[in-house]
Amino acid sequence: MDDWAKKRLRELEAAAPVKRRNRKDAFVLLPLGWFEAATRATRTPQALVSVWLLHLAWRTKSPTFPVPNGQLEQHGVSRYAKYRALARLERAGLITVDRRVRKTLIVTLVGL
């Protein structure tokens, strides 16, 4: 490389903005089967609810979606654990829950 090219390359590298990822928006690829086993081993089925909500939002391509009991029961989470987890997430301001009598709950993820 000649001097001009080396100088120009240094100028471009110095002028380029530094790309840093925001750790709050970091993304994790997580096998649901593995996480299900981990929640059973640590006896924290409510943790599976939060990951399941993110999965449903991705699958429906919408921040608002229904959360039926049967899907979580297949993964070892009772409907009571689901209700407790949703109440805690709602109190934390992470979701809103539309509760209808004898109907599936409608959840909206906040801040995504």
HUVEN-V530035 format. One record per residue. RES is the residue in one small letter. SS is DSSP state (a for helix, b for strand, c for the rest). PHI is phi as a letter, one per 40 degrees, with the letter a starting at -180 (* if undefined). Layout:
res:RES ss:SS phi:PHI
res:RES ss:SS phi:PHI
This chain:
res:m ss:c phi:*
res:d ss:c phi:c
res:d ss:a phi:c
res:w ss:a phi:c
res:a ss:a phi:c
res:k ss:a phi:c
res:k ss:a phi:c
res:r ss:a phi:c
res:l ss:a phi:c
res:r ss:a phi:c
res:e ss:a phi:c
res:l ss:a phi:c
res:e ss:a phi:c
res:a ss:a phi:c
res:a ss:a phi:c
res:a ss:c phi:c
res:p ss:c phi:c
res:v ss:c phi:c
res:k ss:c phi:c
res:r ss:c phi:b
res:r ss:c phi:c
res:n ss:c phi:c
res:r ss:a phi:c
res:k ss:a phi:c
res:d ss:a phi:b
res:a ss:c phi:c
res:f ss:c phi:b
res:v ss:c phi:b
res:l ss:c phi:c
res:l ss:c phi:b
res:p ss:c phi:c
res:l ss:a phi:c
res:g ss:a phi:c
res:w ss:a phi:c
res:f ss:a phi:c
res:e ss:a phi:c
res:a ss:a phi:c
res:a ss:a phi:c
res:t ss:a phi:c
res:r ss:a phi:c
res:a ss:a phi:c
res:t ss:c phi:c
res:r ss:c phi:f
res:t ss:c phi:b
res:p ss:a phi:c
res:q ss:a phi:c
res:a ss:a phi:c
res:l ss:a phi:c
res:v ss:a phi:c
res:s ss:a phi:c
res:v ss:a phi:c
res:w ss:a phi:c
res:l ss:a phi:c
res:l ss:a phi:c
res:h ss:a phi:c
res:l ss:a phi:c
res:a ss:a phi:c
res:w ss:a phi:c
res:r ss:a phi:c
res:t ss:a phi:c
res:k ss:c phi:f
res:s ss:c phi:a
res:p ss:c phi:c
res:t ss:b phi:b
res:f ss:b phi:a
res:p ss:b phi:c
res:v ss:b phi:b
res:p ss:c phi:c
res:n ss:a phi:c
res:g ss:a phi:d
res:q ss:a phi:c
res:l ss:a phi:c
res:e ss:a phi:c
res:q ss:c phi:c
res:h ss:c phi:b
res:g ss:c phi:g
res:v ss:c phi:b
res:s ss:c phi:c
res:r ss:a phi:c
res:y ss:a phi:c
res:a ss:a phi:c
res:k ss:a phi:c
res:y ss:a phi:c
res:r ss:a phi:c
res:a ss:a phi:c
res:l ss:a phi:c
res:a ss:a phi:c
res:r ss:a phi:c
res:l ss:a phi:c
res:e ss:a phi:c
res:r ss:a phi:c
res:a ss:c phi:c
res:g ss:c phi:g
res:l ss:c phi:c
res:i ss:b phi:a
res:t ss:b phi:b
res:v ss:b phi:b
res:d ss:b phi:c
res:r ss:c phi:c
res:r ss:c phi:b
res:v ss:c phi:c
res:r ss:c phi:f
res:k ss:c phi:b
res:t ss:c phi:c
res:l ss:b phi:c
res:i ss:b phi:b
res:v ss:b phi:b
res:t ss:b phi:b
res:l ss:b phi:c
res:v ss:c phi:b
res:g ss:c phi:g
res:l ss:c phi:b
